[in-house]
Amino acid sequence: MKNTFGLSLFFLLLGNFLAAQTTVTGTLTDTADLPLPYANVIEVNTKNGTVSDDRGNFSITVKSDTASLQFSYVGCQTQVIALAGRKKLQVRLAAAELIICEVISRSSPINVTLPVPQNDLTQLYLQRDNDLSPAPVLNRVPGLYMHSGALNTNRITIRGVGNRSPFSTTKIRAYLDEIPLTSGDGETAVEDIDFSLIEKIKVYKGPTASIYGAGLGGMLHLQTPELLTSRKLTFNTKTTVGSFGLLRNATNISFRPHDKLQMRLNLNRTQRTGYRANNRYERDGSAFLLKFTPTYKHKTSLIANAAAVKAFIPSSLNREDYLNNPRAAAANWAAAEGNEDYRKTLLGITHRSILAENIGTKNFGNSTALFTTFRENEEVRPFNTLRENSRVFGLRTAFNLTENGRENEPFPLLSVGTEIFRENYEWQTLAVDNAADTLSDNRENRNYYNLFAQYYYGISPQWYLLAGVNYNKTRYDYDDLAQNNGQDLSGDYEFDGIVSPRLGLTWHRDYRWSVFATVSHGFSPPSLSETLTPDGAINPDIQPEQGWNFEVGSRGKSSGGKLQYEVSVYTMFIDDLLVARRVAEDQFVGLNAGKTRHSGAELFFSYEVLRKNRQVLDLWTTYTFADYKFVDFQDGDDDYSGNELTGTPPHHLNLGADYAHDGGFYGNLNYKYLAAFPIRDDNSIYSEAYSLLNCKFGYLLSAGKKWSFDFSGGINNVLNEKYASQILINAGSFGGNAPRYYYPGERVNWYFGVNITCNLR
């Protein structure tokens, strides 16, 4: 009897002990979302611990769900997290101060499971330059080319798409977290977001039929910091001075009054007299980020960003002025003191929630974002003054199914949702000599909605599948408020709904190398101006550009991670090519002119040459080969079929070296070569090939546990090369003047900056 009672008591106590235990699972990554393999996970005040696997996943059994876990990894800040009932964690460890060797060695964008053409630009990539413009960063991405005539005059092209836009980025979508940065007619201005606010950029190349629309050229996803920190207050300010009157400051204040609440205030100012005449630039920006996590099931993010810009416009030059007087502005723009003066405000709130968990091995949740943007602009031009007012309102929601233990995957297991966008755009043109004389008065409502679904799953330990579809419906409503000469040009333009599918497949081995194949469809609707006839009436025959992309590639890295590579070859066919025909100095009209074929190859390669004695030296290269042709292209009586596609270099090479010493010294060298390319559709005129060499060096200094200082400086265009940083393709000639193709690039120039950080616990 005694034995029976004792045995029963033993099993009762054992059952209570086991019931009190809790198994916690999760993933460990750095702030660039790269997994941390073999990181330490320890239950605080015990000897109980484990390590993460080669993908950063971990599982540990603790005494109770009120325990605390400590996470540590070489080169990263140690973090302690109280479970507070949570059984799943996604932990991001920030880099430790002054340990910059680990930052360089962990900078690879390679993710072997991705079945899509994508590059991730982490902090190392974003900080290779002086953060004045995104152009140097983006121009190191294979397949991407960013023309930059001035800080406020840019054109981003991906695989040749978007190169026919005269002065801005079109046919490429962009998002800031979950908020669209692309206007209702497809124009994108990533330069409105200050670089000091960005932690990472994801670059999707080619048609992106997926959860972020179906852009024909691709998509840029700018991401703000997660703000995960163990400190109560962090203050950071960076001041940069340099050539051509550069004076810039960016200040970040991060505050964590409570474990569930984190905030960041960003203030930035940039001013510059500029390389050319009539080139002065002033920008004041501010941003506020808030992350509120009341429970592990709910997370709310708020972002507010404002920018006020006054930028003068030197415009393009003809060839004679470009060669002999590149610092001059175009004569008519200089005489008019042409400039744009605009204010832009972006507001967005996103709420993520877990609606049901542990459905088998899966969680079901929702992410919903509400956003609005306001923009006012007055642009003084030689031929008229343009006034613009834009108001955007929208909603984006997605229901997501995620797999337990795979939270660090690039996509949810299943995502279904919609994005609704409405923009009210008003613009007037006024006479140069009499602002009261209204030349035109217009109002346009731009509306679209996307329905999307995407499935991403590991079919087996070696195979990954990505399948997606996007449905888009776009409509323009145009009101001619001026009705000059009694003629009302008002009208509505609605495109047929477009279905864009995508399918990708990856096979990989041991997470070291993989091969992938993908096929996807994308489209780009014309802007309202492209749907108008020369007399201003709606042209119902204009259709969106549409294209299919076929691609195969491989990604990989050596067992120690010293060598990493990514290579792909593709062919994209585009129908209904939109041509912007210039019919006056300030007027373009569009027409569907034919078909193009974009065939090419892209390469990324890096190798860790040195890693010893607290030193790291990485060599890297990116290369783009572009064989883009007009397949069937007729513009009026001219037949350009078989010609090279205008505006895209056939060869684009970048070579670089990154060096760091844990004593604080670091530096990089970057070499860029761009081949000549045609700047007229008849291929009668080509740009000149050119090479650029840039360098940057710095020193990190720690002063106690709270203060650190980063001194850095660099030289751009070390070889003092003469080159055109932007080309206006098919430039017209008016009034007997020579066509103006060229935006001169800046000759040799320097900068120096001091970055001060204070951490208060």
N, C-alpha and C positions, 0 to 999 in steps of 0.2 A: 504493500500500500504506500509506504514511504517512497519507494522507488518510483511508483506511478505518479505520485504528487510532485516529486522533484523533477521528473521528466516533463510533466505538463508545464510546470513553472518555467523550465528552461526554454521550451519552445514558445511559450507566451512572451517571454522577455526578448527572445530572438526575433519573433515576429514584430514586436514593437520597434526594435532597433532597425530592422530592415525597412519597416514602413516609414521610419523617420528619415532614411536615406533618400537622396535625390540625385538623379542622373541629369547632368547639364551638358548640352551639346552646343556647338557653334562653330564659327569661323574666325580666323585671325588674318587681317590684311594690314598693309600700311595705308597711308592717306591717299595713295595713288590706286588703291584697290588691288594691288598685287599681293598674292597670298604670302604668308610668312610660314615657311615650312620649318618644322622641328623647333617651334617656339615653346617656351616654358609656361605651363599653366599650373599654379600651385594654390591649394586651399590655404588661406591665411591662418597663421598660428597652428598649423599642423605640418606633418611630413608628407601629407597626401598630395600627389601631383602627377602630371602627365606631360606629354609633348604633342604638338600638332603634327598631322601627317604632311605629306609632300604638297598638299593643296591647301594647307592652313586649317583644315578641319580638326576638331578635338572633341573628346567625350571624357567626362570625369564624374565620378560618383562622390558626392559630398555628404556631410553628416545631416544637413537640413537645407531647406530652400531659403534660409536666412543667412547662410554663410557668405563669405566674401572670397573672391578669386583674384589672384595677382597674375598679370600677364607680362612677360618680358621677352625681349629679343635683342640680339646684338645690334647696336646702332639705333635703337628706338627707345623712346621714353617708356619706363615701366608704368603700368596702369593697374589700379585696384578697383574692382567693381563689386558692389553689394548686389547679391542676387535679388533680394526683395520679392521672392516668389517666382522669379523668372527661371525657365528651364531651357531657354534658347537665347544665345547671345551672338551678336555680330560685332566684333571688336576691331577698332582701327587704331593702330599705334603710330604716333607721330615720330619723326626722326629726332634723335637726341641732339642737343646743341653741340656744334663744333665737330660732330662726328660725320664729316662729309664724305668720307670714303664709302660708307655704306649707302649714302644717297646716290652716288654715282653708280655703284655696282648693282643697285636695285632699280635702275632707271629704265629698264627695257620695257617697250610697249607690247612684247610678245605674249599672246594668249593662244595656245595651240588648239583650243577647242572651238575657236571662232570660225564659223562657216561663211563669213562675210568679209569683204575688203574694208578693214577698219584699222586706224592707227590711234593710239592713246598718247597724248602729249602731257607728260607729268611735269612736276615743278622744275626738274633739271632742264627740260626743254624750254619751258617758259622763261627761265632766268638766264639763258645764255646771252641775252642782249640787255639793252637798257630799258626795256618794257615801255618804250615810247609808242611803238606801233606793233601790231601783230604780224606785219609783213615778213620780217626775217624768220620768225618762228614757223609760220605756215609755209613759207617757201622751201623749208627743209623737208616737207612731207612729200613723199613720192606721189606723183599724179596731180599735185596741186600747184597752181601758179597764181600769185597775188600781184597784180599791177598796183603800184602805189605812186600816183603823181604828186600827192601831198597828203598830209595827215587826214584831211577830210575828203580826199578824192581817191577812191580805191575800187578795184574790181577783182573779185576772187573767181577763179575758174577751176573746175575739177574735171580732169580728163577732157578738156576742150569745151565743156559745157559752160555757157555764160560769157564766152569771149566776144560775143557780138553786142553786148550791152555797152553803150557809149561811155558812161561815166560812173556806173555803180554796179553792185553785185546783184545779179538776178539768176533765177533757175537753180539756186542753191538755198536750202532752208537752214535756219539756225534757231537754236533754243538756248535760253538761260535757265538751267534746271528744267522745270516743266513749262516754261513760259516761252511762247514763240517770239522771236525777234524779227521775223519776216512779215512784211506788210501784206495787205490783202491782194496786191497785184504782183507779189513775188519778189519785192526788193528787200535786200538785207544789208544792215549796217552794223557789223560786229564791232566797229571802232567806237560805237557809242557806249560800250561797256569797258570801263577802265581795267587794265590788266592786273592791277593790285587787288581786284576783287575775285580773280579767277584762280582756282587751284588746279584745274585739269581741263583739257579739251579733247573730246572724242571726235575724230574725223571719219565719217562714213563716205566712201567713194563709189560713184556710180548710182544708178537708180536705187532708192532706199524704200521700196514698198514695205512698210512696217508700221510700228506703233507711232512713228514720227512722220507720217505722211508718206508721199511717194515722189519726192523731189527727183528730177531728172539727173541733175549733176551730182547730188549728194547732200550731206547734212553735216553741220558743225554743232556739236553739243557742248556748250560752255557750262562748267560746273563750279559752283561756289563751295567754300570749305564746309566740312561737316561740323566744325567748331568743337570737336571732341578734345577736351583738355582737362588735366587734373588741377589746373591753376584757377584761382579766383579772378585774376585780372592780368591781362597781357597788353602791353603798349608797344607799338612798333611804328616807327616813322622813318621814311627814306627820302632823302633829298638828293637830286641829281642836277648838275650843271654841265653845260657843254657848248659845242659849236653852234653858230647861228642863233645865239641868244637863248639857248635852252635853259630853262629853270623849271624844275618839276619837284613836287612833293606829294607823297602818298602816305597817309597815316591811318593805321588800323588800331582800334581799341576793342579788345575782346573781354567780355565780362560774364562771369558765371556766378550769379547770386545764389543759385540753388542747383542741386544735381539735375533737376528736371528742366532747368531754364538756362539757355545760353544766348548771348547777344553779341553782335559785332557792329561797330560804327566805322565806316570808311569815309575819309575825306581826301580829296585829291585835287590838285591844281597843276595845269601844264600851260606854259607860255613859251613862245618861240617867235623870233622875228622871221626865221625861215631862210632857206638857201637862195630863193629867188625874190625878185621885186614883187610887191603886192602879195606877200606870202605869210603875213603875220597870223599867228594862231593863238587863241586863248580858250582854255577849257576849264570850267569849274565843275567838279562832280562830287556827289555824296551818295552813300548807300547805307542801308540799315538791314541787317540780317537777324532773324530771331528763330530759334529752334526750341520748341516746347514739347517735352515728352512726359505727360502726366502718368502714363503707365507704359509698359513695354508694348502694349497693343496699339497705342495711339501716339502719333507724332505730328505736330503742326509746324510748318515752316512759313515764315513771312519774309518777303524781300521787297524793298523799296529802293529804287535807283533813280537819281535825277542828274541831268547834265545840262549845262548852259555853255554854248559854243559860239564864239565869234571868230570866223575863219575867212580870210581873204583868199581870192581865187586868182592865181597867176595864169591858169589855163594852159593850153598846149601851144607849141611853137612850130613854125615851118622849118624845113631842113636847114636853110641858111642861118637863121637865128639860133637854132639848136647847136650848130657847129661853131659859130663865131661868138655868140652872146647868150650862153645857156642860162645865165642868172637873170635874164630879163623876163618880164611877164609879157604875155600877148598884148600888143599895143592897145587894142580896144578895151580889154579888161583892165589894164593899168589906168587908162584915161577915165574909165567909169568907176575906178576903185571898187571893182566887183567883189562881192563878199556874200556870205550867208551868215545869218544870225538866228540861231534856233535854240529852243528849250524843249527838252524831252524828259518825261517822267514815266517810269514803269512801276507798277504795283502788282504783286501777286501773292496769293496765299494758297498753300498746298497742305492737305491733310491726308495722312496715310494711316490706315487702320487694319488690324487683323480681325476679320469678321468671324472666322472659325479656324481653330487650330487642331492639329493632330487628327486630320481626316485621313486615316491610314498613316501615311508618311508625309502628308502635305498640309500646307496652310492656305487659307483662302482670305484675300484681303482686297482693299480698294484704295486707290490713290486719286484724289480729286483736286484740281487746281482751278481757281478763279483768277483772272488777270485783266488788267486794263493798262492802256498806254495813251499818253497825251503828247502831242507834238505841235509846236507852233514855229513857223519859220518865215523869215523875210530874206529874199535873195535879190541883191542888186546886180543886174546884168547889163551889158552894153545895149541890148535891144529892148529890154523892158524890166520891170520889177515884178518878181513873183512872190505872192503871199500864200502860205499854206497853213491849213489847220486840220489835224488828224486826231480822231478819237477811236480807240480800239477797245472792244469788250469781248470777252470770250470765256469759254469753259472747256476743261479737258478732264475726262474721267476714265479710269481703266480699272477693271476687275482682274486681279492677278491670282494665279495659283502657283505656289512655290514649293519646292521639294525640301524637306527637312535635311539639314546638313549640307545644303548646296546654295546657301545664301550669297556666296561670293561669285556666283555665275553672272555673266554679263547681261542675261535676259531672264525674265520669269519663265517658269515652265509653260504657262499659258496666260495670255493677256488679251482681253477683249474690251473695247471701249470706243469712245467717240471724242472728237475735238470740234467745237463750234466756234466760229470766228466771225465777227462783224466789225467792219471799219467804216466810219463816216469821214470822208475826205473832201475838203472844200479848198478850192484854189482860185485865185484871181491873178490876172496880169494887168499891170498899170503902165501907162506911158512914162518914158524916162524923164521927159521934161515937164510933166504935169501929173502928179500923183493922184489928182482927182479924176483924171481921164481913165476910165476902166475899159481895157481892151477886151477882156473876157471875164466871165464870172461863172463858176462851175461847181457842181456838187455831185459827188459819186458815193454810192453805198456799195461796198465790196463785201460779199458774203460767201462763206464756204462752210461745208462741214465734211469731216472725214469720219468714216466708220472703219475700224481696223480690228484685226485678229491676228495673233501670232503664237506659234507653238515652237518651243525650244526644248529639246529633250535628249538625254543620253540614252540612245537605244540600247547600247551595251557599254561596257567599260571603254571600248575603243571608238564607237560611232556616235556622232552627234548630228541631230537633224534640226534645221530651222525652216519653218514654213510660215508664210505670212500673206495677208491680203489686205489691200486698202481700197476703199471706195470713196471717191471725191465728187462733190457737186459744188460748182462755183457759179456765182451770178454777180453781174455788175448792173446797177441801176444808175443811170446818168441823167442829170438835170442841167440843161443849158439855161442859166439864170439871166444871162445878158441878152440873148436873142438879138444879136446884132443884125441890122438890116431887116428886122422883122422875121428872121429865119430861126425857127426853134429846132435845134439839133438834138434835143433830148431823146433818149432811147434806153432800152434794156437789152442786156446781153447775157444769155444763159447758155452754158455749155452742157452738152450731154454728160451724164454721169460716167466716170471713168473707173474701171476696175483694174487694179495693178497688183499682180501676184508676185511672190518671191519664194524661191526654194533653194536651200543650201544644205550641203552635206560635208561633214568632216570625219576623216579617219585619223586617229593619232595613236601613238605608242608610247607608253610610260610618261606621258605629259612632256616629252622632250621634242618631238617633231610630229608634224601632221601634214596631210594633204587635204585640200578642200576644193569643192566645185560649187558654183552658184549661178543661178539664172534669175533675173529680176526685170520688172517693168517699171517705168517711171514716166512722168509727164511734167510739162511746165505750161501753165495757162499764159496767154498773152496779157500784157497790161492793157488798161483801157486805151492808152494812147496808141497801142499797136492795133487795136480793133477799129480805129477811126480811119475814114478815107481822107485824102488831102484836104477836102473842104470841111472836114469835121464831123461828118455823119457816121453813124454806126455801120460797119461793114460786117454783115452776118456770115460771110464766107471764111473769116479767119478762124483757124482751129488751133488747139494746143499742140505744142511739140510733144511727141511720144517716142519712146525708145525702149529697146530690149538690150540687156547686157548679159554676155556669156563669159564666164571666167573660171580659171583653174589656178591653184597656187599651192604654196607650201610654206609652213612656218616651223621653226625649230630652234633648239639651243643644245649645247653640249651638256654633259652630265654635271659639270661644275658651274655651268652658266657663263663660262668665259666667252664662248662664241654664240652669237644669236643672229638669226636671219629671217627674212620674209621676202618671198618672191611670188609674183603673179603675172599671168598673161591674160588678156581679155580682148573682146571685140564687142563694140556697142553700135547698134544701128538706130539712127534717129530719123523719123519721118516728119513731114510738115515743118521743116526748118523755118523758124521765124527770122525774117530779115528786116532790120530797121533801116528803112530808106530815108535819107535826109532830104527833105523837100524845101527847107529854109534853114537859116542859121539857128533858129530856135525850135524847129519842128521836125519830128520824125514820124513816119507812118510805117506800119508793119504789113508784111505779106508772107504767106507760106510759099517758100521758093523751091523746096526739093528735099533731098535726102543726103545724109552724111554717114560715113563709116569711121568709127573711132577704134583703131586697133593699137594696142600698146603693151608694154611690159614695165613693171615696177619692181624695184629692189631696195631692201633695207638690210644692212649688214653691220654688225659691231663685234669688236674683239677686245677683250681685256688683256692688254699687253703686259701690264705690271700690276701686281697686288702683293706687296711685301714691304716691310719696314715702314708700315703705316702710310703707304702710298698706293694710289690707284691711277692707272693711265688707261683710258679707253680710246680706241680708234673706231670711227664709224663712217659709213657712207650711205647716201641715198641716190638712186638714179631712176630717171624716167625716160623711156623711149616712147615717142608718140608718132604713129603713122596715121594721121587723120586726113581723110579725103572727102571732097564733094563727090558723091556717087551720081546724083541727078540734081543739077542745080541750074536753074534758069532765072535770071533777073531781067525782066523785060525782053529785049532782043539779044541779050548776052547769055551765052551758054558756058558755064564754068565747070561742067562735069569733068571729073578727073583731076581737077586742081587740088593743091594742098589746102587744107582748111586754114582760114585766116586766123592769126592771133595766138597760135600755140607753138611753142618751140619744140622741135622734134627731139632734142636732147637737153636734159636738165640734170646736172650733176652737182652733188654736195659732198665734200670731204671734211671731216672734223676730228678733233682730238680734245678730250676732256681729261684734266689732271686735277688731283686733289691730294693733299697731305693733311693728316689729322693734327698737325701742328698749326693748321689754319690757312695755309696757302692753297690757292686753287686758280684754275685758268682754263681757257679754251681757245682754240683756233678753228675758224670756219672758212672754207673755200667754196665758192659757188661758180659754176660755169653754165651759161645759158646760150644755146645755139641761136642762129638767125632764123627768123620765121617770116612768112609773107604778111604784109599789112594791107594788101588789097586783094579782093577776090580773084582778080585776073592774074595774080602772082607776079605782077610787073615790078613791084617794089618790095624789098625785104628790109627788116631791121638788121642791125649789126649784132653779131655775137659779142659777148663780153664776159669778163671774169671779175669777181669781187673777193677780197680777202678781209675778214674781220677778226678781231681778237679782243679778249676780255681777260683781266686778271684781278684777283682780289685776295684779301686777307681777313680771316675771321678771328676776333679777339674776345675772350671771355674775361669779365671783370667780376669775380665772385659768382654766386649762384643766381643772381637776379639780372645782371646786365650782360649784354653781348653787343659787339660792334662788328659791322661788316663794311670794310672799305673796298671799293671796286672801281675800276676804270677800264675804258676800252677805246679802240680806234676802229672806225668803220671805213671801208674802202681804202685800206692801207696802201694799195698800189696806185691810188689817185686815178682810177679808171674813168674815162668818159663814157657814159652809157645812158640809155633811156629807161627810166624806171616804170613808165607806162606808155602804151601806144594807143592812139585813137585810130582804130582800123577804119578803112574806107572813108577817111576824112574828106569832106567836100571842099569845094572852092567857090567862094562867093565874092562878088564885087571885083573880080579880076585878081584877087589875092591868092597866093600859093596855099595849098592845103596844109593844115597844121596837124601833123601826126604825133609830135614828140613831146613828152614830159621829161625834161632832163633830170637824171639822177644826181644825188648829192656827191660832190667830190670828197676827198679825204676829210674826216671830221672826228672829233673826240668827245668823250664824256667822262665824268667822275662823279661817284655817288657815295654817300654814307648812310648805312642802314643801322638804326639803333633799336634794340629790343630790350624791354624790361619786363620780367616775370615776377609777379607778386602772388604768393600762395595764400 
